Amino acid sequence: MNEKISISLPSQMVDAIRSRVETGSYASTSEVMRAALRALDREEHILDQVADAKIREALEDPRSAIPADEVFDRLERLHAARVKSNSNGS
């Protein structure tokens, strides 16, 4: 069942939708929006797959884990160095 909804979009997006309909790329604004949502679904699916692969890769990494305290110490030192570098460059 189809359901009508009302949305607010910036004029630039509205123009892009209308242009696609006017050039015949899509039959209606609804078709443009459906295609956009399908593209968003594909993008999110790909990002999920990439994240899952990265997590699997990290879990399967044979190297020993770095203790969290060591990681945070490194990050704090890097951050302090960048802050100092930025304040000296101003």
C-alpha positions as CSV (number, residue, x, y, z in Angstrom):
1,M,0.0,0.0,0.0
2,N,1.3,3.4,-0.9
3,E,1.2,6.3,1.6
4,K,1.6,10.0,1.0
5,I,4.0,11.9,3.1
6,S,5.1,15.5,3.1
7,I,8.7,16.5,3.4
8,S,10.7,19.7,3.4
9,L,13.8,19.9,1.2
10,P,16.2,22.7,0.3
11,S,15.3,24.3,-3.1
12,Q,18.5,22.9,-4.6
13,M,17.3,19.4,-3.9
14,V,13.8,20.2,-5.2
15,D,15.3,21.6,-8.4
16,A,17.4,18.4,-8.8
17,I,14.3,16.2,-8.4
18,R,12.3,18.3,-10.9
19,S,15.1,18.3,-13.4
20,R,15.3,14.5,-13.4
21,V,11.5,14.4,-14.0
22,E,11.6,17.1,-16.7
23,T,14.4,15.4,-18.6
24,G,12.5,12.1,-18.5
25,S,15.0,10.3,-16.4
26,Y,12.1,9.5,-14.0
27,A,8.4,9.5,-14.4
28,S,7.6,11.3,-11.2
29,T,9.0,12.9,-8.1
30,S,8.0,9.8,-6.3
31,E,10.1,7.7,-8.6
32,V,13.1,9.9,-7.9
33,M,12.6,9.6,-4.2
34,R,12.2,5.8,-4.4
35,A,15.4,5.6,-6.4
36,A,17.2,7.8,-3.9
37,L,16.1,5.6,-1.0
38,R,17.2,2.4,-2.8
39,A,20.6,4.0,-3.4
40,L,20.8,4.9,0.3
41,D,19.9,1.4,1.2
42,R,22.6,0.0,-1.0
43,E,25.2,2.5,0.4
44,E,24.3,1.6,4.0
45,H,24.5,-2.1,3.2
46,I,28.0,-1.6,1.7
47,L,29.1,0.4,4.7
48,D,27.8,-2.3,7.0
49,Q,29.7,-4.9,5.0
50,V,32.9,-2.9,5.2
51,A,32.5,-2.4,9.0
52,D,31.8,-6.1,9.5
53,A,34.9,-7.0,7.4
54,K,37.1,-4.5,9.4
55,I,35.8,-6.0,12.7
56,R,36.5,-9.5,11.5
57,E,39.9,-8.5,10.3
58,A,40.7,-6.9,13.7
59,L,39.4,-9.9,15.7
60,E,41.4,-12.3,13.5
61,D,44.6,-10.3,13.7
62,P,47.2,-12.6,15.2
63,R,49.2,-9.8,16.7
64,S,48.9,-9.2,20.4
65,A,46.4,-6.6,21.6
66,I,47.6,-3.2,22.7
67,P,46.4,-2.4,26.2
68,A,43.7,0.3,26.3
69,D,45.8,2.4,28.7
70,E,48.7,2.4,26.3
71,V,46.4,3.5,23.4
72,F,44.9,6.3,25.4
73,D,48.4,7.5,26.5
74,R,49.5,7.6,22.9
75,L,46.4,9.5,21.9
76,E,46.9,12.0,24.7
77,R,50.5,12.6,23.7
78,L,49.5,13.1,20.1
79,H,46.8,15.5,21.0
80,A,49.0,17.5,23.3
81,A,51.7,17.7,20.6
82,R,49.1,18.9,18.0
83,V,47.7,21.5,20.4
84,K,51.2,22.8,21.2
85,S,52.0,22.9,17.5
86,N,48.9,24.8,16.7
87,S,49.4,27.3,19.5
88,N,53.0,27.9,18.4
89,G,51.9,28.5,14.8
90,S,49.3,31.1,15.6
